[in-house]
Structure formats: structure tokens, C-alpha cells
């Protein structure tokens, strides 16, 4: 099932980017990125210059969807953490708050244990940020600078 598009506010985007930067640095990873379940890249950190992040984001979401199907076949709701080990690079993929996907790409300079430890803390931080974001989306007028503008104000603006 495709989830609705996520609207991002600048404040939350900066917080998410900061968490990604710190996770990349503290886990000694090559790349960290956050993707929504539709495959849209939300934020990234690290050595992204030589990567097709759009394709990675899309394929990651597809991977989560496919393993979700596998999970259901064996009676699980979903697999919240996936790990792919390669010859040079490894992928640690986790679902954060049931809403977004956190991906960490790392090599031999780091370890799965360190990545898992740092991802756990980053996931909690990201979960809290997305909770605030979801509350804002449920009540879009809250905190909006446009709430105090009336129809009369708009009419007056264009009637001059």
C-alpha cells in the first residue's frame, strides 16, 4: 500500500539532516540516507557524490515492500531491520516509526555492531522528529503564519 506524500517543513528537514550527519560520522559509515516508503529521498549524508541516490531510494523502498510481503507470508507484520553484506560495502536498513526508512552504507572501517548501536539512537531521534511532523500535518494551521490572514485581508489586498 502506498502511503500519502509527506510534506516536509524546513525546521524538521534541518533536524533530520543533522541526525543523518551525526550518524554517518559516529558510525564511521560511508553514506546515510532517509527515504519515505514511496521511495522519495528525504535527506542524506556522507559520500553521496558518486551514488545515484534517486535509484537507491526507490530500490530501498521496493526492498522494504518485498520483504514486507515475505514477512506477511510467515505471519510477521514486517521485518524492521534488514542487513545486506557485500564484498566491500554493507547495507543496514531499518524502518523508523513505521513511516520512513533509514539506510546506512558502511565498509570495513566500521562494524555491524557499531552501526546497529548508532542506528538505535538515531532511530529514536528520527522517530520523535517525525511524530512532531505528523502532528503538524494533522493540524496544518497550527503555527502557520497564514492563520491570522482573513478573507477580508485578501480582498483588501487585491482591491487596491
C-alpha positions in Angstrom: 0.0 0.0 0.0 1.3 3.4 -0.9 1.3 6.0 1.8 0.3 9.6 1.2 3.0 12.1 0.3 5.0 13.5 3.1 5.2 17.3 3.5 8.5 18.5 4.9 9.0 21.7 6.9 12.4 23.4 6.9 12.8 23.0 10.7 12.3 19.2 10.6 14.4 18.8 7.5 17.3 20.5 9.2 16.9 18.3 12.3 16.7 15.1 10.1 19.8 16.2 8.2 21.6 16.8 11.4 20.8 13.3 12.7 22.0 11.8 9.4 25.3 13.8 9.5 25.9 12.7 13.1 25.0 9.1 12.4 27.3 9.0 9.4 30.2 10.4 11.5 29.7 8.4 14.7 29.1 5.1 12.9 32.1 5.7 10.6 29.8 5.0 7.7 30.1 6.0 4.0 26.5 7.1 3.5 23.4 7.6 5.5 20.0 8.4 4.0 16.4 8.6 5.0 13.7 7.6 2.5 9.9 7.6 2.7 8.1 4.4 2.0 7.2 5.7 -1.5 10.9 5.8 -2.4 11.4 9.5 -2.2 14.7 10.6 -0.7 14.2 12.9 2.3 17.8 13.5 3.5 21.3 12.1 3.0 24.8 12.5 4.5 28.2 11.3 3.6 29.8 10.3 0.3 26.8 10.7 -2.0 28.6 12.3 -4.9 29.2 9.0 -6.8 25.8 7.4 -6.0 22.5 7.5 -7.8 20.6 8.4 -4.6 17.3 8.5 -6.5 17.6 4.9 -7.7 18.9 3.8 -4.3 16.0 5.4 -2.5 13.5 3.8 -4.9 15.1 0.4 -4.7 15.3 0.5 -0.9 11.6 1.2 -0.7 11.0 -1.7 -3.1 13.2 -3.9 -1.0 11.1 -3.0 2.1 7.9 -3.7 0.3 9.2 -7.1 -1.0 10.4 -8.2 2.5 7.1 -6.9 3.9 5.4 -9.4 1.6 7.7 -12.2 2.8 7.0 -11.2 6.5 3.3 -11.5 6.0 3.7 -14.9 4.4 5.3 -16.2 7.6 2.9 -14.4 9.9 5.0 -11.3 10.8 3.8 -7.8 10.5 7.1 -6.6 8.9 10.9 -7.0 9.2 12.0 -3.8 10.9 15.8 -4.3 10.2 17.5 -5.7 7.1 21.2 -6.3 6.5 22.9 -6.9 3.2 26.6 -7.9 3.3 28.7 -7.4 0.2 32.4 -7.9 -0.6 33.3 -4.3 0.1 30.1 -2.5 1.3 27.3 -3.4 3.5 23.7 -2.0 3.9 21.9 -1.7 7.1 18.2 -0.8 6.5 15.7 -0.1 9.2 12.2 1.2 9.4 11.7 4.2 11.7 8.4 4.7 13.4 6.6 2.7 10.7 6.9 5.7 8.4 10.4 6.1 6.9 13.4 4.0 6.0 16.9 4.7 7.4 19.7 3.3 5.3 23.4 3.1 6.3 26.1 2.1 3.9 29.4 1.1 5.5 32.5 -0.8 4.8 35.4 -2.4 6.7 36.2 0.8 8.5 33.1 0.2 10.7 31.3 -2.8 12.1 27.7 -4.0 12.1 27.7 -3.7 16.0 28.7 -0.1 15.9 26.2 0.7 13.1 23.4 -1.0 15.0 24.3 0.8 18.2 24.3 4.2 16.5 21.2 3.5 14.4 19.3 2.7 17.5 19.8 6.2 18.9 19.3 7.9 15.6 16.1 6.0 15.0 14.7 7.2 18.4 15.6 10.8 17.4 14.1 10.5 13.9 11.0 8.9 15.4 10.5 11.9 17.6 11.1 14.3 14.8 8.5 12.5 12.6 6.0 12.5 15.4 6.2 16.3 15.6 6.0 16.5 11.8 2.9 14.2 11.7 1.2 16.4 14.3 1.9 19.5 12.2 0.4 17.7 9.2 -2.7 16.7 11.1 -3.3 20.4 12.1 -1.7 22.4 9.2 -3.0 25.7 10.6 -1.1 25.3 13.8 2.0 27.5 13.7 1.2 28.7 10.2 1.9 32.4 9.5 -1.3 32.5 7.4 -3.8 31.7 10.2 -4.2 35.3 11.1 -4.9 36.4 7.5 -8.7 36.7 6.8 -10.6 36.7 3.6 -11.2 40.4 4.1 -7.4 41.0 4.2 -7.0 39.2 0.9 -9.9 41.1 -0.7 -8.4 44.4 0.5 -5.0 43.4 -0.9 -6.4 42.8 -4.4 -9.0 45.6 -4.4 -6.4 48.4 -4.1 
